[in-house]
Amino acid sequence: MTLSHAPEPSQSVGKRPPKSSKTTSRRKVDDSLVDAPRFINRELGWLEFNARVLDQADDPSVQLLERAKFLAITSSNLDEFMMVRVGSLKLQAMGGGGRRDPSGRTATEQLQAISERCQAHVDRQYQLLKNELQPLLSEHHINQIDPADCSDRSLAAAERHFRGDVLAVLSPQALHDRRFPMLPGLGIHLCVQLSPGDEIGPQPTPAATDSLADRVPSNQKHHEASQPSAPFSPNSPASEDDVQETQFAVIPLGRTLGRVIPLPIEKAPIDKAVSHPNSVDTSPTESGYAYALLEDLVSHFVNEFFPGREVIQCKPFRITRNADIELREDGAGDLLGGMEEVLESRRLSDVVRLEIDAHANPDIRDYLIKSFQVDPQFVFDIDGPLDLTYLFSLHGLKGMNSLRDEEWPPQRSPKINPAESMFTSISEGDIMLMHPYESFDPVVRLLEEAAVDPDVLAVKQILYRTSRNSPIVAALMRAAERGKYVTAIVELKARFDEARNIEWAREMEQAGVQVIYGIRGLKTHAKVCIIVRREPQGLVRYVHFGTGNYNEVTANLYGDISVLTCDEILGTDATMFFNAVTGASQPQPLQQLGMAPLTLRRQILELIQGETERSRQGQKGEIIAKMNALVDTEVIDALYLASQAGVKIRLNVRGVCCLRPGVPGMSETIEVVSIVDRFLEHARTFYFRHGGDHEMFISSADWMPRNLDRRVELLVPVIDPEARKRLRETLQLYFRDNQNAWRMQPDGSYQRLRPRKNQAPMRVQETLYHQVVENRKAAKQDSQSTFETHRPD
């Protein structure tokens, strides 16, 4: 990664500290780092992360369908990056802002660097797909079929699908005025170039008994037989000559039709298809799976939409719209209505990226670029299928278990007895769960029990992201319907989940839940649920704190931490925090919890500074932190100062890290690693040695300005000694991984770690899973060796 020059750093950071009784080893300063900025560019740092995900798809040691899944993830990641980060930078550049980011780049300079990196990234995606993954999939009889080149049997099945399921659904739209209709972002559309002729309109449909396969030539033949006409500018007035010269139409493929269309397996006996022409087995088995993509199917039979017209060429394209559109809350009296307007605005926003089939002729290519007014540096010519997220469907094929990872079913925590109430289990001591190795079911079960427990008086919960058919939301509604006092903070501004949260908010209100739409000007991102229960000793608060969302689906895919407790101080703090949010009141000082945007930044800085001072005084200073992103410059500067004082700092940052580790005189005691494996690392956990007290925290917040200053977040101390010990040991494991770990270099690049000579391979996620399995086995053996008597109520 090339680092640009930046403004001079502050005098306190990046300088060698004065000599003291405690010194650290010095390395020779790399000349290329002397004048480099002390912060890595955030956007290029994110692209480095997506490159690490792509490396998983490029790793032969990973199972084949898992590699396909990782390739799909890189495509999905890049979509969101274009919508949000590139969209934001384009707005900044349009505003003429010359302000430089902490790495020293203007918005325009960042866009140029992003374009270059993304073009190379996309080239690598498709080289990997075409040169390695597709041939390997074919070896295992998983074949993508082009209707133009398939057998008569497959073509007959494709024709039946097109005639029966596609033709009646799709509608071509003629571009008479040379302006595109309002097409949705991220959908696949077909741009059709037609030869001069009559206006596009309804034509008699050929007899249904005719064979489309016999009647419709492939688009490739059209392309080879026709020379492209001169480019047409859609911004100029359309003259009669223009209309006669060429015409365009668009076919939006929409989202109702499945993109992956199963076809008969080519190696199956032909006579079976002949004897049963309307009943072809297309289900996946270990013997194979064949499929066509919807855009290829429609392109092959595109003449059916334009009877009597010659199709010069038909090629897919895809647009990405700017999603960096936020609600102006100062002018929004109705937040729910305002968020619906935001969703509509995103649907109509400017196009920030255009993807076109690389084989589109110049007429189509120029027409699309001019029609959408796309910056040429964000036009991507795709030599392969657009939108690689279709590979997710291949990963889920039934009967292909040998091509996927071995299943790691979530284990039940030994601290939870399924024969007891969750309230009983929690009352016996704090419970820490490590997802997805340990099941998320206890969290769901706690709420479901609360909904029907006659002693439960109230339930209070924050919902940031939920699943489509959320059992947690269902439990909240059931509790309200049973007369319990239920309050839910539903964050309507959770990006890309706004529509779902709006729907849930309305349903919960109808069920009697008191719904709060977050706080004006802030996103409520904390993960907390409070259940108030009447017990013989009085009211008891049962609380769940988490690092991840209340989504039982992603809880099987994301690495997160849950803490279930009935600690009195934490329960009181949680209630005061929740009431401050819902009541829009002045928050009162909390005894143990840290809360953004009020105290969390200060607490993190004080914890870092505490290690710095201890190290300066000759004590051992140590920080271990795990998070998704490290961007905040004030926190990074504090870490630099701690490093200069000799504090040992180990950071596990999955995604963006703007800190530059290992720079002599600035950050040489800082190590940064990133783990990219089968589960998404999502937990935020922090360790501070604190003079031997070993303080541990979990949090909903990354060390980013948005989390510390513009969101409602929580920092939660882990109090239970056993949980603290386990969490600390887990954090340390992340720095022993030599299979799926990447060490960040001072220039912002990453090097994959491999076992050294005579060093055993170690994969942290696999180790953690085996640990919980062994713990479960040990607990089961203990229970079987203990006699338990029945007791009267």
C-alpha positions in Angstrom: 0.0 0.0 0.0 1.3 3.4 -1.0 1.2 5.9 1.9 0.8 9.6 1.1 2.3 12.4 3.1 0.3 13.9 5.9 0.4 17.0 8.1 3.1 17.0 10.8 2.2 14.8 13.8 1.8 16.2 17.2 4.9 16.6 19.2 3.7 14.0 21.7 3.2 11.2 19.2 5.7 9.6 16.9 8.8 10.9 18.9 11.2 8.8 20.7 10.5 9.1 24.5 13.3 10.3 26.8 15.5 7.7 28.2 14.2 6.0 31.3 15.0 3.1 33.6 12.8 1.0 31.4 13.8 0.8 27.7 12.5 -1.2 24.8 14.5 -2.7 22.0 14.8 -0.4 18.9 14.8 -1.5 15.3 16.4 0.5 12.5 13.9 2.9 11.1 12.7 2.1 7.6 13.4 5.2 5.5 10.0 4.7 3.7 8.2 5.1 7.1 10.0 8.3 8.3 7.7 10.7 6.5 4.6 8.4 6.3 1.5 9.5 8.1 0.8 7.9 11.4 -2.7 6.8 10.3 -3.7 4.3 7.6 -6.4 5.4 5.3 -9.7 3.9 6.5 -11.1 3.0 3.0 -7.9 1.3 1.8 -7.7 -0.5 5.2 -11.2 -1.9 4.5 -10.1 -3.1 1.0 -7.2 -4.8 2.7 -9.8 -6.7 4.8 -11.8 -7.7 1.8 -8.6 -8.9 0.1 -8.0 -11.2 3.2 -11.5 -12.6 2.7 -10.7 -13.2 -1.0 -7.6 -15.1 0.1 -9.8 -17.6 1.9 -11.6 -18.2 -1.5 -8.1 -18.6 -3.0 -6.9 -21.1 -0.4 -6.7 -24.7 -1.7 -6.9 -26.0 1.9 -10.4 -24.6 2.3 -13.3 -26.9 1.2 -14.5 -26.1 -2.3 -18.0 -24.8 -1.5 -16.6 -22.8 1.4 -14.3 -21.1 -1.1 -17.3 -20.3 -3.3 -19.0 -18.9 -0.2 -16.0 -16.7 0.6 -16.0 -15.4 -3.0 -19.7 -14.5 -2.6 -18.9 -12.7 0.7 -16.3 -10.5 -1.0 -18.9 -9.5 -3.6 -21.5 -8.7 -1.0 -19.0 -6.8 1.0 -17.9 -4.7 -2.0 -21.6 -3.9 -2.7 -22.0 -2.3 0.7 -18.7 -0.6 0.5 -19.7 1.1 -2.8 -23.1 2.1 -1.5 -21.9 3.6 1.8 -18.2 4.5 1.7 -17.8 5.4 -1.9 -21.2 7.1 -1.8 -20.1 9.2 1.1 -16.8 10.2 -0.6 -18.6 11.1 -3.8 -20.8 13.5 -1.8 -17.8 15.0 -0.2 -16.0 15.4 -3.5 -19.1 17.0 -5.1 -19.2 19.5 -2.2 -15.7 20.6 -3.3 -14.3 19.8 0.1 -10.5 19.9 0.2 -10.3 18.6 3.7 -7.8 15.8 4.1 -8.5 12.6 6.1 -6.0 11.6 8.9 -3.9 9.7 6.3 -3.5 12.9 4.3 -5.8 12.2 1.4 -8.6 14.4 0.0 -11.9 12.8 -1.0 -10.9 12.9 -4.7 -7.6 11.3 -4.0 -9.3 8.6 -1.9 -11.7 7.8 -4.8 -8.9 7.5 -7.2 -7.0 5.1 -5.0 -10.2 3.1 -4.2 -11.0 2.8 -8.0 -7.5 1.4 -8.7 -7.7 -1.1 -5.8 -11.2 -2.2 -6.6 -10.5 -2.7 -10.3 -7.6 -5.0 -9.3 -9.7 -6.7 -6.7 -12.5 -7.4 -9.2 -10.1 -8.8 -11.8 -8.7 -11.1 -9.1 -12.2 -12.3 -8.2 -13.1 -13.3 -11.7 -9.7 -14.8 -12.5 -10.2 -17.0 -9.4 -13.7 -17.9 -10.5 -12.9 -18.8 -14.1 -9.4 -20.3 -13.7 -9.8 -22.3 -10.6 -13.2 -22.5 -8.9 -15.4 -23.2 -11.9 -13.1 -25.9 -13.2 -13.0 -27.5 -9.7 -16.7 -27.3 -9.4 -17.0 -29.0 -12.8 -14.7 -31.8 -11.6 -17.3 -32.4 -8.9 -20.1 -32.2 -11.5 -21.4 -28.8 -10.4 -21.8 -27.1 -13.7 -23.0 -23.7 -14.8 -24.6 -24.2 -18.2 -25.0 -21.6 -20.9 -28.2 -22.3 -22.8 -26.4 -21.4 -26.1 -24.0 -24.3 -25.6 -25.9 -27.0 -23.8 -27.4 -30.4 -24.9 -30.8 -30.7 -26.4 -32.1 -32.2 -23.2 -30.9 -29.3 -21.1 -32.1 -26.8 -23.6 -35.5 -28.3 -23.6 -35.7 -28.0 -19.8 -34.5 -24.4 -20.0 -37.1 -23.6 -22.6 -39.9 -25.1 -20.4 -38.7 -23.0 -17.5 -38.6 -19.9 -19.6 -42.0 -20.4 -21.2 -43.7 -21.5 -18.0 -42.1 -19.3 -15.3 -40.3 -16.4 -16.9 -42.0 -15.1 -20.0 -45.2 -14.2 -18.3 -43.4 -12.4 -15.5 -40.8 -10.1 -17.1 -41.7 -7.1 -19.2 -39.3 -5.3 -21.6 -39.3 -1.5 -21.5 -38.6 0.4 -24.7 -36.4 3.5 -24.2 -38.2 5.7 -26.7 -37.0 9.0 -25.1 -33.5 7.6 -24.5 -34.0 7.7 -20.7 -33.9 4.8 -18.4 -36.8 3.9 -16.1 -36.0 4.1 -12.4 -34.2 0.8 -11.9 -33.4 -0.5 -8.4 -29.8 -0.7 -7.3 -28.0 -4.1 -7.1 -30.5 -5.8 -9.4 -29.5 -7.4 -12.6 -31.0 -5.9 -15.8 -30.6 -6.7 -19.5 -29.8 -3.9 -22.0 -31.1 -4.9 -25.4 -29.9 -3.2 -28.6 -32.4 -3.6 -31.5 -31.9 -3.1 -35.2 -33.8 -0.2 -36.9 -37.4 -1.1 -37.4 -40.9 -0.5 -36.2 -41.5 0.9 -32.7 -41.3 -1.7 -29.9 -44.8 -2.8 -29.0 -47.1 -5.8 -28.5 -46.7 -8.4 -31.3 -48.4 -11.6 -31.9 -46.9 -14.4 -29.9 -45.7 -17.4 -31.8 -47.6 -20.6 -31.4 -46.9 -22.2 -28.1 -46.2 -25.5 -29.9 -43.2 -24.0 -31.6 -39.8 -24.8 -30.1 -38.0 -21.7 -28.9 -34.7 -23.7 -29.1 -35.3 -24.2 -32.9 -36.6 -20.7 -33.5 -34.3 -18.4 -31.4 -30.6 -18.0 -32.3 -28.1 -17.3 -29.6 -27.1 -13.7 -28.9 -23.5 -14.6 -29.7 -24.6 -15.3 -33.2 -26.4 -12.0 -33.4 -23.2 -10.3 -32.1 -21.0 -11.9 -34.7 -23.3 -11.2 -37.6 -23.9 -7.6 -36.7 -21.5 -4.6 -36.6 -22.2 -2.2 -33.7 -23.6 1.2 -34.8 -22.2 4.5 -33.8 -22.5 5.5 -30.1 -25.6 7.5 -29.2 -25.7 10.2 -26.6 -28.9 9.9 -24.5 -28.5 13.5 -23.4 -29.0 14.9 -26.8 -32.4 15.4 -28.5 -33.5 12.3 -30.3 -33.9 12.9 -34.0 -35.8 10.8 -36.5 -32.5 9.6 -37.9 -31.4 8.5 -34.4 -34.6 6.4 -34.0 -33.9 4.7 -37.3 -30.3 4.1 -36.5 -30.7 2.1 -33.3 -33.0 1.5 -30.4 -32.5 0.2 -26.9 -34.7 -1.6 -24.5 -34.2 -2.8 -20.9 -35.5 -5.9 -19.2 -35.3 -5.7 -15.4 -35.0 -9.2 -14.1 -36.5 -8.2 -10.7 -36.3 -10.2 -7.5 -39.3 -12.6 -7.7 -37.7 -15.1 -10.0 -34.9 -17.3 -8.8 -31.6 -16.5 -10.3 -30.1 -20.0 -10.2 -32.2 -22.3 -12.4 -31.7 -26.1 -11.9 -31.2 -28.1 -15.1 -30.9 -31.8 -15.8 -27.5 -33.2 -15.1 -25.8 -33.7 -18.4 -24.3 -37.1 -17.6 -27.8 -38.6 -16.9 -29.2 -40.9 -19.5 -30.9 -39.1 -22.3 -33.7 -41.5 -22.8 -35.0 -40.7 -19.2 -35.6 -37.2 -20.3 -37.3 -38.3 -23.5 -39.7 -40.7 -21.7 -40.5 -38.1 -19.0 -40.2 -34.7 -20.7 -42.1 -32.8 -18.1 -40.6 -34.5 -15.0 -36.8 -34.0 -15.0 -34.9 -34.6 -11.8 -32.9 -31.4 -11.1 -32.2 -32.0 -7.4 -28.6 -31.8 -6.2 -26.9 -35.0 -5.2 -23.4 -36.2 -4.7 -23.5 -37.2 -8.4 -23.8 -33.6 -9.5 -25.8 -30.5 -10.1 -26.4 -28.4 -13.2 -27.8 -24.9 -13.4 -28.2 -21.8 -15.6 -28.4 -18.2 -14.5 -31.5 -16.3 -15.2 -29.8 -13.6 -17.2 -28.3 -16.2 -19.5 -31.6 -17.9 -19.9 -33.5 -14.7 -20.8 -30.6 -13.5 -23.0 -30.8 -16.7 -25.0 -34.5 -16.5 -25.6 -34.7 -12.7 -25.7 -36.2 -12.6 -29.2 -39.4 -13.9 -27.7 -39.9 -10.4 -26.2 -39.4 -8.7 -29.5 -41.1 -10.7 -32.2 -40.3 -9.4 -35.7 -37.2 -7.4 -34.5 -33.6 -8.3 -34.8 -31.7 -8.2 -31.5 -28.2 -6.9 -32.2 -27.0 -7.7 -28.7 -28.4 -8.3 -25.2 -26.1 -7.9 -22.3 -26.5 -7.8 -18.5 -25.6 -4.8 -16.4 -26.0 -3.7 -12.8 -26.0 -0.4 -11.0 -25.2 0.6 -7.4 -26.9 3.6 -5.9 -25.6 5.8 -3.2 -27.0 4.6 0.2 -25.2 7.2 2.3 -28.4 9.1 2.8 -29.2 9.9 6.4 -32.3 11.3 8.0 -32.3 15.0 8.9 -33.7 14.5 12.3 -33.9 18.2 13.1 -36.5 18.5 10.4 -38.3 15.2 10.9 -41.3 15.4 13.3 -42.2 11.7 12.6 -39.1 9.4 12.8 -40.9 6.4 11.3 -42.3 8.4 8.4 -38.9 10.1 8.0 -37.1 6.8 7.7 -39.6 5.6 5.1 -38.6 8.7 3.1 -34.9 7.9 3.5 -35.6 4.4 2.0 -37.4 6.0 -0.9 -34.5 8.5 -1.4 -32.0 5.6 -1.6 -34.1 4.0 -4.3 -33.8 7.2 -6.3 -30.3 8.2 -5.4 -27.3 8.7 -7.8 -25.5 5.8 -9.4 -22.0 5.4 -7.9 -21.0 2.2 -9.7 -21.9 0.5 -13.1 -21.1 -3.1 -13.8 -21.4 -4.2 -17.4 -20.7 -7.5 -19.2 -17.2 -7.2 -20.6 -18.4 -8.4 -24.0 -21.0 -5.6 -24.4 -20.4 -3.7 -27.6 -19.4 0.0 -27.5 -23.0 1.1 -28.3 -24.4 -0.5 -25.2 -21.5 0.4 -23.0 -21.5 4.1 -24.0 -25.3 4.3 -23.8 -25.3 2.9 -20.2 -22.5 5.1 -19.0 -24.1 8.3 -20.4 -27.6 7.3 -19.3 -26.5 6.9 -15.6 -23.9 9.6 -15.7 -21.4 7.3 -14.0 -17.8 8.4 -13.2 -15.8 6.3 -15.7 -13.4 5.2 -13.0 -16.3 3.4 -11.3 -17.4 1.5 -14.5 -16.4 -2.2 -14.1 -16.3 -4.5 -17.2 -17.1 -7.9 -15.8 -15.8 -11.0 -17.5 -18.2 -13.4 -16.0 -21.5 -13.5 -14.1 -22.4 -10.1 -12.5 -23.0 -10.3 -8.8 -21.2 -13.3 -7.4 -23.6 -13.6 -4.4 -25.4 -16.3 -6.4 -22.6 -18.6 -5.2 -24.3 -18.6 -1.7 -27.0 -20.8 -3.2 -24.3 -23.3 -4.4 -22.8 -23.4 -0.9 -26.2 -24.5 0.4 -26.8 -27.3 -2.0 -28.1 -30.5 -0.4 -26.2 -33.7 -0.9 -22.8 -31.9 -1.2 -21.6 -32.4 2.4 -18.2 -33.6 1.3 -17.4 -30.2 -0.3 -18.3 -28.2 2.9 -16.7 -27.8 6.3 -17.5 -30.3 8.9 -20.4 -29.2 11.0 -19.7 -27.6 14.3 -23.1 -27.7 16.1 -23.4 -25.1 18.9 -22.9 -26.8 22.3 -25.1 -26.3 25.4 -23.3 -24.4 28.2 -22.5 -26.7 31.2 -23.8 -23.9 33.4 -27.3 -24.2 32.0 -29.5 -27.1 33.1 -32.3 -27.7 30.5 -34.5 -29.1 33.3 -34.3 -25.9 35.2 -35.7 -22.4 34.6 -33.2 -20.0 33.1 -33.9 -17.8 36.1 -32.7 -20.6 38.4 -29.5 -21.1 36.3 -28.7 -17.4 36.3 -29.4 -17.0 40.0 -26.7 -19.6 40.8 -24.0 -17.4 39.2 -23.1 -15.3 36.2 -23.1 -17.2 32.9 -20.9 -16.3 30.0 -21.6 -17.8 26.6 -19.2 -17.8 23.6 -21.2 -17.8 20.4 -21.4 -19.6 18.0 -19.5 -22.3 19.8 -22.0 -22.2 22.6 -25.7 -22.0 21.7 -27.6 -18.7 21.6 -30.8 -20.7 22.6 -30.5 -19.7 26.3 -30.9 -16.0 25.4 -34.0 -16.9 23.4 -35.3 -19.2 26.0 -34.8 -16.6 28.7 -37.2 -14.2 26.9 -39.7 -17.0 26.1 -39.8 -18.0 29.7 -40.2 -14.4 30.8 -43.2 -14.0 28.4 -45.2 -16.6 30.2 -43.8 -16.5 33.8 -46.5 -15.0 36.1 -43.8 -13.5 38.3 -42.2 -11.4 35.5 -43.4 -7.9 35.7 -41.5 -6.1 33.0 -39.2 -6.7 30.0 -37.0 -4.0 28.5 -34.9 -4.6 25.5 -32.9 -2.8 22.7 -33.3 -4.2 19.2 -30.8 -3.1 16.6 -30.9 -6.0 14.1 -33.2 -9.0 14.2 -34.0 -12.0 12.1 -36.8 -12.2 9.6 -38.9 -14.4 11.8 -37.6 -13.4 15.1 -38.6 -15.6 18.1 -37.3 -12.8 20.4 -39.7 -10.3 18.9 -42.5 -12.9 19.1 -41.7 -13.4 22.8 -41.9 -9.6 23.5 -45.3 -9.4 21.8 -46.5 -12.5 23.7 -45.4 -10.9 27.0 -47.2 -7.7 26.2 -50.4 -9.6 25.3 -50.2 -11.3 28.7 -50.3 -7.9 30.4 -46.6 -7.5 31.2 -44.9 -4.1 31.0 -42.8 -4.4 27.8 -40.6 -1.7 26.4 -38.5 -2.1 23.3 -36.1 0.4 21.8 -36.2 -0.3 18.1 -33.4 1.4 16.2 -35.1 2.5 12.9 -31.8 3.9 11.7 -29.9 0.5 11.6 -28.6 0.7 8.0 -30.1 -1.7 5.6 -32.4 -3.1 8.3 -34.6 0.0 8.4 -37.5 -1.6 6.5 -37.6 -4.7 8.7 -37.3 -2.7 11.9 -40.2 -0.4 10.8 -42.3 -3.5 10.2 -41.4 -5.0 13.6 -42.1 -1.7 15.4 -45.6 -1.5 14.0 -46.4 -5.1 14.8 -45.1 -4.8 18.4 -47.1 -1.6 18.9 -50.2 -3.4 17.8 -49.4 -6.1 20.4 -49.2 -3.6 23.2 -45.4 -3.2 23.4 -44.2 0.3 24.3 -41.9 1.1 21.3 -39.3 3.8 21.4 -37.6 4.8 18.1 -34.1 5.5 19.6 -32.6 8.9 20.4 -32.6 12.0 18.2 -29.2 12.4 16.5 -27.8 9.0 17.8 -28.1 5.4 16.9 -28.9 3.1 19.8 -26.4 0.2 19.3 -26.1 -1.2 22.8 -27.1 -4.9 23.3 -29.0 -5.3 26.6 -32.2 -7.0 27.8 -33.6 -6.5 31.3 -36.2 -8.7 32.9 -37.8 -7.6 36.2 -39.1 -10.5 38.3 -40.9 -10.7 41.6 -39.2 -13.1 44.0 -39.5 -13.8 47.7 -36.6 -11.5 48.6 -38.0 -8.7 46.4 -37.6 -7.6 42.8 -34.7 -9.1 40.9 -33.3 -7.8 37.6 -32.1 -10.5 35.2 -29.9 -8.9 32.6 -28.4 -10.0 29.3 -25.4 -8.0 27.9 -24.0 -8.9 24.5 -21.5 -7.9 21.9 -23.8 -9.0 19.0 -27.4 -8.5 17.9 -30.5 -10.3 19.0 -30.5 -12.4 15.9 -30.6 -16.1 16.4 -29.6 -16.8 12.8 -26.4 -14.7 12.7 -25.6 -16.0 16.2 -24.7 -19.3 14.5 -22.3 -17.4 12.2 -20.8 -14.6 14.2 -18.3 -14.9 17.1 -19.8 -13.0 20.0 -20.0 -12.9 23.8 -23.1 -13.0 26.0 -23.2 -12.4 29.7 -26.3 -13.4 31.7 -26.4 -12.0 35.3 -28.6 -11.0 38.1 -25.9 -8.9 39.8 -27.6 -6.1 41.7 -25.2 -3.3 40.7 -25.2 -4.2 37.0 -29.0 -4.6 37.1 -29.4 -1.2 38.7 -27.0 0.4 36.2 -28.8 -1.3 33.2 -32.1 0.0 34.4 -30.8 3.6 34.9 -29.2 3.4 31.4 -32.4 2.1 29.8 -34.6 4.7 31.5 -32.3 7.5 30.5 -32.6 6.4 26.9 -36.4 6.0 26.9 -37.2 9.0 29.1 -34.9 11.4 27.3 -33.7 12.4 30.8 -30.3 13.4 32.1 -28.4 10.2 32.6 -27.2 9.6 36.1 -23.7 8.4 36.9 -23.4 4.6 36.5 -21.4 2.6 39.0 -19.9 -0.1 36.7 -21.2 0.4 33.1 -19.6 2.7 30.6 -22.0 4.5 28.2 -21.4 6.2 24.9 -21.5 9.0 24.0 -21.1 10.2 27.6 -18.4 8.3 29.4 -17.1 5.5 27.2 -14.4 7.4 25.3 -13.1 8.9 28.6 -13.0 5.4 30.2 -11.1 3.8 27.4 -8.6 6.6 27.3 -8.2 6.4 31.1 -7.7 2.6 31.0 -5.0 3.0 28.3 -3.3 5.9 30.2 -3.4 3.9 33.4 -1.2 1.2 31.7 1.0 3.9 30.3 1.7 5.4 33.7 2.3 2.1 35.3 4.8 1.2 32.6 6.6 4.6 33.1 6.9 3.8 36.8 8.6 0.5 36.1 5.5 -1.8 36.4 4.3 -4.2 33.7 1.8 -2.6 31.4 -0.3 -4.8 29.1 -3.3 -4.3 26.9 -5.1 -6.9 24.8 -8.1 -5.7 22.7 -10.3 -7.5 20.2 -12.6 -5.5 18.0 -14.0 -5.2 14.4 -12.4 -1.9 13.6 -9.8 0.6 15.1 -10.3 4.0 13.5 -10.5 6.7 16.2 -7.4 8.9 16.1 -7.5 9.9 19.7 -7.5 6.3 20.9 -4.7 5.4 18.4 -2.6 8.3 19.7 -3.1 7.1 23.2 -2.0 3.6 22.2 1.1 5.1 20.5 2.0 6.9 23.7 1.5 3.7 25.7 3.8 1.8 23.3 6.5 4.5 23.7 6.2 4.0 27.5 6.8 0.2 26.9 3.3 -1.1 27.3 2.9 -4.5 25.5 -0.1 -4.1 23.3 -1.8 -6.9 21.3 -4.7 -6.0 19.0 -6.9 -8.4 17.2 -8.8 -6.2 14.7 -10.8 -8.1 12.2 -11.4 -5.3 9.7 -10.2 -1.7 9.3 -7.1 -0.8 11.4 -5.9 2.8 11.0 -3.0 2.3 13.5 0.4 1.5 12.1 2.1 -1.2 14.3 5.8 -1.9 14.7 7.1 1.5 13.8 10.3 2.2 15.8 9.9 5.1 18.1 6.2 5.2 17.7 4.5 1.8 17.9 7.2 -0.9 18.1 5.5 -2.8 21.1 2.2 -3.0 19.2 1.1 -6.1 17.4 -2.0 -6.3 15.2 -3.4 -9.5 13.8 -6.6 -10.2 11.9 -8.4 -13.6 11.9 -10.5 -14.5 8.8 -12.1 -17.9 9.2 -15.4 -19.8 8.9 -17.1 -17.6 11.6 -17.2 -13.8 11.4 -15.2 -12.4 14.3 -17.6 -9.9 15.9 -16.9 -9.8 19.6 -15.5 -6.6 21.3 -13.5 -7.7 24.3 -10.8 -5.8 26.2 -8.1 -6.7 28.7 -6.1 -4.3 30.9 -3.5 -5.7 33.3 -4.3 -2.9 35.8 -1.4 -3.7 38.1 -2.4 -7.4 38.3 -6.1 -6.9 38.8 -6.7 -8.2 35.2 -9.7 -6.1 34.3 -11.9 -7.6 31.5 -14.7 -5.9 29.5 -17.1 -6.7 26.7 -18.7 -4.0 24.6 -21.0 -3.3 21.8 -18.7 -0.6 20.6 -15.6 -0.6 18.3 -13.0 2.0 18.7 -14.4 4.3 16.1 -15.6 7.9 16.3 -19.2 6.8 15.3 -19.3 4.3 18.2 -17.7 6.6 20.8 -19.4 9.8 19.8 -22.5 9.2 17.8 -24.0 6.0 19.1 -25.5 4.8 22.4 -23.2 2.0 23.4 -22.2 0.0 26.5 -18.9 -1.1 28.1 -19.6 -4.0 30.5 -17.1 -5.3 33.1 -16.8 -9.0 33.4 -17.0 -9.6 37.1 -17.3 -13.3 37.6 -13.7 -14.7 38.3 -14.2 -17.8 36.2 -15.6 -15.9 33.3 -12.8 -13.3 33.5 -10.1 -16.1 33.4 -11.8 -17.8 30.5 -12.1 -14.6 28.5 -8.5 -13.6 29.1 -7.3 -17.1 28.0 -9.5 -16.9 24.9 -8.1 -13.5 23.9 -4.5 -14.8 24.2 -5.4 -17.7 21.9 -6.0 -15.3 19.0 -2.3 -14.5 18.9 -1.3 -18.1 18.6 -3.3 -18.8 15.4 -0.9 -19.7 12.5 -3.6 -21.0 10.1 -6.0 -18.1 9.5 -4.2 -15.2 11.1 -2.7 -12.2 9.3 -0.2 -9.9 10.9 -0.4 -6.2 9.9 2.8 -4.6 8.7 3.9 -1.0 9.4 2.9 0.1 5.8 -0.7 -1.2 6.3 -0.2 -4.5 4.3 -0.8 -7.9 5.9 1.2 -11.1 5.9 -0.4 -14.5 6.5 1.0 -16.4 9.4 2.2 -20.0 8.9 3.6 -22.5 11.4 7.3 -22.1 11.9 9.7 -25.0 11.8 8.7 -27.6 14.5 5.7 -25.5 15.4 2.3 -27.2 15.5 -0.6 -25.8 13.4 -3.1 -23.9 15.5 -6.4 -22.5 14.4 -8.1 -20.5 17.1 -11.7 -21.1 16.0 -11.2 -24.8 15.8 -9.5 -24.8 19.2 -12.4 -22.8 20.8 -14.9 -25.2 19.4 -13.1 -28.3 20.7 -12.8 -26.6 24.1 -16.5 -26.2 24.5 -17.1 -29.7 23.3 -14.7 -31.1 25.9 -16.2 -28.9 28.6 -19.6 -30.2 27.7 -18.4 -33.8 27.8 -16.7 -33.3 31.2 -19.9 -31.7 32.6 -22.0 -34.6 31.3 -19.6 -37.1 32.9 -19.7 -35.2 36.2 -23.5 -35.2 36.2 -23.7 -38.9 35.5 -21.4 -39.7 38.5 -23.5 -37.7 40.9 -26.7 -38.9 42.6 -29.4 -36.3 42.7 -32.4 -36.9 45.0 -35.9 -35.7 44.4 -36.9 -32.9 46.9 -40.4 -31.7 47.9 -41.5 -28.3 46.6 
